[in-house]
Amino acid sequence: TPAGVTQTWKQHLARADSLFTANSTDSALAEAGVALREAEKNLGTDNLALVAILERIGKYQERSGKLAEAEAALNRALAISERELGVDHLEVASVLQGMAEVYLLQERYIEAESYFNRGLEIRERNLPPKHPNLAKSHYGLANLYFHTGDFRKAANYGQQALEIWQLAADSSIVRAYTLLGSISGNMGLFDEAEFNYGKAAEISQDLYGPNHPMTANALTGLANLYLSQGKLADAENLYQQILEVFKKSYGPDHTLVASIMINLGLVYQGKGMYSQSEQYYSQALAIMEKKRGRSHIGFARALEKMASSYVDQGRYAEADSLLRQSLAIQERALGSENPFLTNTLDYLADVRLKKGEPEKAAEFVLRAMDIKQFVHSPDDFDKAVRLVKFGEIRASQGLFQEAESSYTRALDLLESVGDNDHPQIAGCLELLSKCYRQNNQAAKCLESGRRAISIRQKNLFDFVEVVPEKDALIYSQHLRNSINNYISCNIDFGLEQGGTRKEVSDLLLSTKGQVSDAIFERKKHLKRFLQTAESLRLAKYEVSQLYVAGPSE
């Protein structure tokens, strides 16, 4: 090949890399396209030199959210590299890594796992044990297992990546700490999560300075943690700081700016400041429309955030309209059977139920259950959650036999997952108990109610001291509701005997003790935990007596 010709496509590729580094992804794609056409014209369509160009195009398309195009480019790169270099070459491992990352973004978890593992096996055979490229494979698997909810595996691979990058003094340790922060947060290890996010921000600041986008990106994890914990003021301060850095670094209409605006919208929504929250959502939507178009998945996701604000305000018709727009965008972009659609379908079912349209809600739930799940583990849990939702819809219509059948199927699936003390099981038992009340099955009603209370008590005892305050109060609220349901069963079936009265009284007293130790002492003031409705006369006296002496009782 003439040297001048080779240099031409290389120059275009170098310019593409520079544009991509400067976050001009569309321009980088155009330049890489020129490089590809030059190389094909002068070197042929199957030349090994095309692999590097196709890998770049795949990466740029991935950044742009054009996942099908990224997959096509990387598939072609894989075919050329395997044919020219053999299936055990390190370049093949690099392409496999890129393919796996695209599959991960598409939630095609089984394929992503296969490609990550193939790449790791090639690297383990060809590289020293602590080579930095091994950490890339470990990080990819950690990210995969994080998304599939297998947090222990995710933490294991993430720690391996961190250790290798630390030995190499590689700046990628920022990514490792950030991912480990996300994993710890999802495991309820909030102190550990804050430490990991803090380390990511600290190292990034040392490497790049306080106003660099890499530092702002590291701080985003910490801000997200604060948001999940309900620390809205702390989250708001960090998001505002990050927003300013992103605006200065990338310009005011970059998609990263839009993502932080969405998070600020969530903060103000959490504060009940809906006008401010909708302003941020509107700005984010405008940016996404300008940069990605109204047919992009990112635009659809932003629509759903605006819809959530409308739902909180009871503006269900407006929320429904936005969610249907989001669903239509996703169907055009991904197809009607993609698992991405299920969350939107679930949300539409909730909104339609709130609008008083149970049959339409049921249709959305059933469609979500029918969509094939490209997940790493069996989808029994998700199916069970939707069966519970379907049962609630039928119960709202007074169809208690159908509701009971749906709840029973859900309970069987939840128990098959293996955790018999999961809060979802307690919720399902409570709903079953209510169905048994309506169907006049006293023994089953009380048995389900007692078991639900037992699970709620264990959840409260196990988690209340480690989860954020807002979640601790949710656990206590769930237990209170479970007790109220049990009391109502006793009243409805005329079981106001002394033994039952004592059982309920002891139950309330023991429950209050748990909450006192875990919440009241932590917050230094009494929060009324057990409040029963006026109609629950049986428990009224016992509850009032419990609060005579206050939390130190």
PyMOL commands that set and color helices and strands:
alter all, ss='L'
color gray80, all
select helices_A, chain A and resi 3-21+25-43+49-63+67-85+90-105+109-126+132-148+151-167+173-186+190-208+213-228+232-250+255-270+274-291+297-312+316-334+341-354+358-370+380-396+400-417+423-438+442-463+469-492+498-523+537-546
alter helices_A, ss='H'
color red, helices_A
deselect
rebuild
show_as cartoon
